[in-house]
Amino acid sequence: MQYFFTIISFSFLQLTNFTTMAQVQGEYIFSKQEMVAVFNFSTDKKFHFFFSYGAVDRTASGTFSISGDTLQLKSDKEPGKDFTVTHQSRTGNGYVLQFEDANKYVLPDIRCIYFTGDEEHNAFADNKGQIKIYIDHCDKIYVQHQLFPDIYTLIKDEQNSNNMFTLTLNPSLAQVSFKGIDLIMQDDSTMSCLPNYFMMLENIEFKKQ
């Protein structure tokens, strides 16, 4: 008898999960002024995403899972890998980060966060894609592109004593990792999310079409 009820309960949960997937399936849009973001969810637990803001277009694809009223996204993009260090060395004092890309117009829009202990500091690239940090020592250095913001890429940790870095921009910049970003299902036709690293807005609601 207990085995019978276990089977029935499992079947009910499976049916409930399928019904939820079926309800989620479809296209959801958020738009505000020049910004448009579109999700497309399918019943095989896959999603596709498109984002446009001004001259910046971004995409994402991956899988999703549902826990209660929360839809959790797992993008195909690996977070924290938007930049590659092609050369590093120890020369002189301070720190220099030189960024290289075929499109020179994207080089000034790079932000650097560096830490001395728990103290956080910011620096920004100049028109030639160079960041100079005028301190003798820092523990960690992270970088993020401001036009294509995502999880910060770690460039230097405490064990790395180098202070001169040459970096390239990776194609993954155009994608979104969605790490740390969940969607909340408000009802059968609305999903919302909190302000985040690439949509720093209040009241973000995706409406089913």
C-alpha positions in Angstrom: 0.0 0.0 0.0 2.8 2.4 0.9 4.5 1.6 -2.4 1.3 2.3 -4.2 0.9 5.8 -2.6 4.6 6.5 -3.4 4.0 5.8 -7.1 0.9 7.9 -7.1 2.7 10.8 -5.3 5.6 10.6 -7.7 3.3 10.6 -10.7 1.4 13.6 -9.3 4.7 15.6 -8.9 5.7 14.7 -12.4 2.3 15.8 -13.8 2.5 19.0 -11.8 6.0 19.7 -13.1 4.9 19.1 -16.7 1.9 21.4 -16.2 4.2 24.1 -14.9 6.6 23.7 -17.8 3.7 23.9 -20.2 2.5 27.1 -18.5 6.0 28.6 -18.7 6.4 27.8 -22.4 6.3 30.8 -24.7 7.8 34.2 -25.4 8.2 36.9 -22.7 9.1 40.5 -23.4 10.3 43.4 -21.3 10.7 46.8 -23.0 11.5 50.3 -21.8 12.6 53.2 -24.0 15.5 51.9 -26.1 15.8 48.6 -24.2 14.2 45.3 -25.3 14.7 41.9 -23.7 13.0 38.7 -24.9 12.9 35.2 -23.4 11.7 32.2 -25.2 11.0 29.1 -23.1 10.3 25.6 -24.4 8.9 22.5 -22.6 12.2 20.7 -23.0 13.6 23.0 -20.3 15.6 25.1 -22.8 15.6 28.9 -23.2 16.8 31.5 -25.7 17.3 35.1 -24.8 17.8 38.3 -26.9 18.7 41.7 -25.5 19.0 45.1 -27.3 19.9 48.4 -25.8 21.0 51.2 -28.1 23.8 49.8 -30.3 24.4 46.8 -28.0 22.9 43.4 -28.9 23.4 40.4 -26.6 22.1 36.8 -26.6 22.0 33.8 -24.4 20.8 30.2 -24.5 20.8 27.3 -22.0 18.5 25.4 -19.7 16.2 26.3 -16.9 14.6 24.6 -13.8 11.7 25.5 -11.7 11.6 25.5 -7.9 8.4 26.9 -6.4 7.8 30.2 -8.0 11.4 30.7 -9.0 12.8 30.0 -12.5 16.5 29.4 -12.4 18.6 29.9 -15.5 21.7 28.0 -16.5 23.3 29.7 -19.5 25.7 27.9 -21.9 28.1 30.8 -21.3 30.8 30.2 -18.6 30.8 33.3 -16.3 34.0 35.2 -15.5 35.7 34.4 -18.8 35.1 37.5 -20.9 38.8 38.5 -21.0 42.0 36.5 -21.7 45.4 37.4 -20.4 47.8 37.0 -23.3 50.9 38.3 -21.6 52.0 39.2 -18.0 55.2 40.2 -16.4 56.8 42.1 -13.5 58.3 45.4 -14.4 58.8 48.6 -12.4 56.1 50.0 -10.0 52.3 50.2 -10.1 50.1 48.2 -12.4 49.3 48.5 -16.1 46.5 46.7 -18.0 46.5 47.0 -21.8 43.5 45.7 -23.6 43.5 44.7 -27.3 40.7 44.2 -29.8 40.1 44.7 -33.5 37.3 47.1 -32.7 39.1 50.0 -31.0 35.8 51.7 -30.2 35.0 49.2 -27.4 38.4 49.6 -25.6 37.6 52.7 -23.5 34.5 51.1 -21.9 36.4 48.8 -19.5 36.2 49.0 -15.8 38.7 47.6 -13.3 38.1 46.8 -9.7 41.1 46.2 -7.5 41.4 45.3 -3.9 44.0 46.1 -1.2 42.8 43.8 1.6 39.0 44.4 1.9 39.3 47.9 0.4 37.8 48.3 -3.0 39.0 50.7 -5.7 37.9 51.5 -9.3 39.9 52.5 -12.4 38.8 52.9 -16.0 40.4 52.4 -19.4 41.6 55.4 -21.5 40.9 55.9 -25.2 43.7 53.5 -26.0 42.3 50.7 -23.8 44.9 51.1 -21.0 44.4 51.2 -17.3 47.1 52.4 -14.9 47.0 51.8 -11.2 49.4 54.0 -9.2 49.9 51.9 -6.1 52.8 49.6 -5.0 50.7 46.6 -4.2 47.1 45.2 -4.6 45.8 41.8 -3.8 43.2 41.2 -6.6 42.3 42.7 -9.9 39.0 42.1 -11.7 37.7 43.6 -15.0 34.3 44.1 -16.6 33.2 45.6 -19.9 30.6 48.4 -19.2 28.8 48.0 -22.5 28.6 44.2 -22.1 28.5 43.8 -18.3 28.5 40.4 -16.8 30.3 38.6 -13.9 33.7 40.1 -13.3 36.8 38.3 -14.8 39.6 37.7 -12.3 42.9 38.9 -13.7 45.2 38.8 -10.7 44.9 37.0 -7.3 47.0 37.2 -4.2 49.5 34.6 -5.5 50.2 36.5 -8.7 53.1 39.0 -8.3 53.0 40.4 -11.9 52.0 44.0 -12.5 51.9 44.3 -16.3 49.1 42.6 -18.2 48.0 42.4 -21.8 44.4 41.2 -22.4 42.1 40.5 -25.3 38.3 40.7 -25.3 36.6 37.4 -25.9 33.5 36.8 -28.1 31.6 35.7 -25.0 31.1 39.4 -24.1 28.1 39.4 -26.4 26.4 36.7 -24.4 24.9 36.8 -20.9 25.7 34.2 -18.2 22.7 34.9 -15.9 24.8 33.8 -13.0 23.0 34.9 -9.8 19.9 36.1 -11.8 16.6 34.3 -11.1 13.2 35.0 -12.5 10.1 35.0 -10.2 6.8 33.8 -11.7 4.3 36.4 -10.6 1.4 34.7 -12.3 0.8 32.7 -15.5 1.8 35.6 -17.8 4.4 37.6 -15.8 7.9 37.0 -14.7 10.1 39.5 -12.8 13.7 39.8 -11.7 15.7 42.1 -9.5 18.1 44.8 -10.8 21.3 43.1 -11.9 24.6 43.6 -13.6 23.3 44.2 -17.1 19.8 45.5 -16.4 20.2 48.0 -13.6 16.5 48.9 -13.5 13.6 48.7 -11.0 10.4 46.9 -11.8 11.7 44.5 -14.5 8.7 42.5 -15.7 8.6 40.1 -18.6 5.1 39.7 -20.1 4.0 36.6 -22.0 2.9 37.3 -25.6 
